[in-house]
Amino acid sequence: MLSPDTKSGTVFWVTGLSGAGKTTLAKRLVPALRARGRASVLLDGDMLRAILGREAGAYDSAARRELAFVYARLAQALAAQGIDAVCATISMFDAVRAWNRANNASYVEIYLDVALAERVRRDPKGIYARAQAGKEDAVPGLDDAFEAPKAPDLTFGPDPLPPPDACVAAILAWLDRRA
């Protein structure tokens, strides 16, 4: 674990499959944390992939795993500097989440367990439509294994999935109970 320069921040690891609502939830959680006086930053998987460009690698399992560890180390570095890192990522691998738990003084795992039918209905990036048309493979949860979190701190879903603001309120209430 990195040595903190100041009071440690928290790594909020928001995970779930494509279309689960990770980014939506994370985008609402960050300002809610800031409203409580906590320095907070959003690390969205798609945003980070765009920043890293070719360095992000392919979408096969090995590349996804390596990239997930990059996200984890970045979140850890921010938390070590007293910044809450809200990371919204598919995070397919137990090993990455276990690493987060072992290497962050304060870690909160949030799992959005959304049914396939709802994810297909939402399909914000067209991933499921392309997969059904045979134009995309290695889709986590379809033809690429997704290791669902074994012991997340908070789980939302599968039926019904609360609205994002209700999830944020539940996360903040959980933090208050933990303090």
Secondary structure, DSSP 4 states (H G I P E B T S, - for coil): -PPPSSS---EEEEE-STTSSHHHHHHHHHHHHHHTT--EEEEEHHHHHHHHGGGG--SSHHHHHHHHHHHHHHHHHHHHTT-EEEEE-----HHHHHHHHHH-SSEEEEEE---HHHHHHH-TTSHHHHHHTTS----BTTTB-----SS-SEEE-SSSPPPHHHHHHHHHHHHHHH-
